[in-house]
Amino acid sequence: MPALLRALCIRAADADSEIRTAAVEDIYEIAFKVGAKASSAIPVLVERLADTVPKVSESASWALKYCAPKSVAALTESLAHQFSQVREKAAQALGNIGRDARDSAHALRPLLQDSAPLVRQKAAWALGLMHDDHPDTLEQLHRLTRTEQPADLSAALHALGNLGKNSENTELLLPFKEVIMAATSHSSSAVVRSALYASKSLGLTSQEQADLYVSTLCAESTLSDTQLTFHALADLAPSVDLSRALPVFMAILNTRQDTAISVCKVLAVMKPRPSSAIEQLVALLDEDRFVLPAAVALWAIEGRTESFMAAIERSHPIADESLCDFICAMGPAAIPLIPNVLAALAEEDWDQQWAAADALCAIACPDPAVVQALMDALGHPSPVVRSASARALASLGASSVEALTAVLSNKEDARSAWAALSLGRIGLQASSAVEVLRSRMLEGTEPLHSSCAIALAYIAQDESSIPALIDTLQSEEPSAPRKAAAEALGALGPAAKCAIPALRSAAEDVDFDLADAAMGALSVIEGSRH
């Protein structure tokens, strides 16, 4: 690598811009992979910050970021360079390094008054990312907020937002409250964005924060700004009252269809439910791209499917992942959409098939076509799809026991282990499969051995499964269902006292989920709860 870096550094100074560009990009790739081990290139990279080819200076700045901490001193020195581009790119690199470059803050502060706008703005940005809340930094940023230049004001406010977000001092930005609040009504959308970001650290209540976001909404806002505002409101809506803002939402929905999806997301989580929005939401169902978000909102408001089911069947002939997520929320009310979901399960997209199996689990309809489709999916190449299908079969209860037992009985069927896990999830309703489970468990082959033992613990409280469960719990195989074994031992209660040593060991495992399951099982077995 040293020889390669020497050769690249020579090429990085070549008169040919294409050769320089390729060389600096190669150094950046190396620095990205090996970090400070590429520090021999730092002098050349600092020189390239002044390159007239934007791609070269940008790649050099990022390469210097990855050479940290050895690059910090050279970058700090570059902040005094006579060429403004070098000062800007050096500030950018230090900002990207972040807190580890905090020792350079003293050299960045004067740049907040630099004659070059881009240097001032990048210096503010860097100080914010360094989390430098030194009084001198705060004073300089306060001075920058008095500017008439929107870009400077935006940079200062964004820096304050980063400082407030990462400070343990919850009152850090209170001296800036007046200027931050005033900036939320600025004519520049960039300033408004930064002011809203900073406002999150002013200690406002959720309702005050929501009201502030609503006050910035207007028909003239850019699409991205409006979407960001509605995204923030969607997060706040469950815990605040936005009913007074409903006329504003409806006005925007009427005049700007490009915001319809964002508005629907807020309407779907508003409390109290905005029933007066139903008519406009139903009108959105006429256009396919709005059907799903409008349906989600209508379901949340009305709790029934009559207004949108036909539109979904029309616009989504094959279920996509987002529709499957919605079906999971609807549960059995989505029975009319089963043909769509079965079509998705038959597709070749594994993510879509996984989503479809989850949707069928939520619907829990024991239709024979559903059982057959899920049984077929138990043999899917993806373990994620198989697992989702096993959960869906378990949700069908007694309706799937016969088919699962038939698979389990067939020693040649590769789906047996998953069938056993499904039966275990069904529980007592699968008691007719107990003898088959015992027989297959005794064969001792994995993962069938573990799966049958887990199922027997849940279905029959079968103590004969305890040795197999302990073996699984202590297995070093990464694919072993150790967490499930711990939970099954917990389901057996005090009868599984012989498993206490193994469970105590598992409770100290680095796998948090396994450790949590083991501790839960111990509390049951040792009698604190059962």
Secondary structure, DSSP 8 states (H G I E B T S, - for coil): -HHHHHHHHHHTT-SSHHHHHHHHHHHHHHHHHHGGGGGGGHHHHHHHTT-SSHHHHHHHHHHHHHTTTTTHHHHHHHTT-SSHHHHHHHHHHHHHHGGGGGGGHHHHGGGGG-SSHHHHHHHHHHHHHHT---HHHHHHHHHHTT-S-HHHHHHHHHHHHHHHHT-S-TTTTGGGHHHHHHHTT-S-HHHHHHHHHHHTTTT--HHHHHHHHHHT--TTS-HHHHHHHHHHHHHHGGGS--GGGHHHHHHHHHH-GGGHHHHHHHHHH-SS--GGGHHHHHHHTTSHHHHHHHHHHHHHHHS-STTTHHHHHHH-SS--HHHHHHHHHHGGGGGGGHHHHHHHHTSS-HHHHHHHHHHHHHH----HHHHHHHHHHTT-S-HHHHHHHHHHHHHTGGGGHHHHHHHHH-TT-TTHHHHHHHHHHHGGGGGGGHHHHHHHHTT--TTHHHHHHHHHHHHH--GGGHHHHHHHHT---TTS-HHHHHHHHHHHGGGGGGGHHHHHHHTT-S-HHHHHHHHHHHHHHTTS--
